[in-house]
Amino acid sequence: MFWPMLAIALGFLGIAVLGVLAIRVFLEVQRLGRQVAHTTERISQAAGDLETAAAGLARTGESLR
């Protein structure tokens, strides 16, 4: 009777450990998603700034002619 109960207890502990690891992975994936979204916003802002600067540079180049 001891061995079947030990096997059930170890099986339950194994499932509990997998559950904890799954929660940790889920939280890290959420954090990574937030970082990707923030980085995408920064890249979009930098692209807009670059476009504005390029337009100003083009206007300056045209006025030098």
C-alpha positions as CSV (number, residue, x, y, z in Angstrom):
1,M,0.0,0.0,0.0
2,F,3.0,2.3,0.6
3,W,4.3,2.2,-3.0
4,P,1.0,3.1,-4.7
5,M,0.5,6.0,-2.4
6,L,4.1,7.2,-2.9
7,A,3.6,7.0,-6.7
8,I,0.4,9.0,-6.5
9,A,2.1,11.7,-4.3
10,L,5.1,11.9,-6.6
11,G,2.8,12.2,-9.6
12,F,0.9,15.0,-7.9
13,L,4.1,16.8,-7.0
14,G,5.3,16.5,-10.6
15,I,2.1,18.0,-11.9
16,A,2.4,20.8,-9.3
17,V,5.9,21.6,-10.4
18,L,4.8,21.6,-14.1
19,G,2.0,24.0,-13.2
20,V,4.3,26.4,-11.4
21,L,6.7,26.3,-14.4
22,A,3.8,27.0,-16.8
23,I,2.8,30.0,-14.8
24,R,6.3,31.4,-14.8
25,V,6.6,30.9,-18.6
26,F,3.2,32.6,-19.0
27,L,4.3,35.6,-17.0
28,E,7.6,35.9,-18.8
29,V,5.8,35.7,-22.2
30,Q,3.5,38.6,-21.1
31,R,6.5,40.6,-20.0
32,L,8.3,39.9,-23.4
33,G,5.1,41.0,-25.2
34,R,5.0,44.3,-23.4
35,Q,8.7,44.9,-24.2
36,V,8.1,44.1,-27.9
37,A,5.1,46.5,-27.9
38,H,7.2,49.3,-26.3
39,T,10.1,48.7,-28.7
40,T,7.7,48.8,-31.7
41,E,6.4,52.2,-30.5
42,R,9.9,53.5,-30.1
43,I,10.8,52.3,-33.6
44,S,7.7,53.9,-35.1
45,Q,8.5,57.2,-33.3
46,A,12.1,57.1,-34.5
47,A,11.0,56.4,-38.1
48,G,8.7,59.4,-37.9
49,D,11.5,61.6,-36.6
50,L,13.7,60.3,-39.4
51,E,11.1,61.1,-42.0
52,T,10.6,64.6,-40.6
53,A,14.4,65.2,-40.6
54,A,14.7,63.9,-44.2
55,A,12.0,66.2,-45.4
56,G,13.7,69.1,-43.7
57,L,17.0,68.2,-45.2
58,A,15.4,67.8,-48.7
59,R,13.9,71.3,-48.4
60,T,17.3,72.7,-47.3
61,G,19.0,71.0,-50.3
62,E,16.4,72.5,-52.7
63,S,16.9,76.0,-51.3
64,L,20.7,75.8,-51.9
65,R,20.2,75.4,-55.7
